[in-house]
Amino acid sequence: MAKKKFQVWTKNKGIDIHFIDIGKPTQNAYIESFNGMLRDECLNLNLFKNQNELSRALEIYQKDYKNERLHSSLNYLSR
C-alpha cells in the first residue's frame, strides 16, 4: 500500500523513479555508502522519542554532511 502511494506521489510530482536490481548495491554505490554512514553516525547512536527528535537529528546530520564534511568524491572539499 505504501509503495503504491509513493508511486502515485512521484508520478504526480513528475519524478521518474528507477530502482536498482535486487542484490546489486554496487549499481548505486554512492547512496549505499551514504545510507551506511547515516545509520552508523546518526541513527544507531540515538534513541528517538518522537518524529520531531528524529527530524531534528537528521537536519543536523544533513547540514554537517553537506557543509562541513570533506568528501573524497569532491577532491576532499565540502560541498
Secondary structure, 3 states (H helix, E strand, C coil): CHHHHHHHHHHHHCCCCCCCCCCCHHHHHHHHHHHHHHHHHCHHHCCCCCHHHHHHHHHHHHHHHHHCCCEHHHCCECC
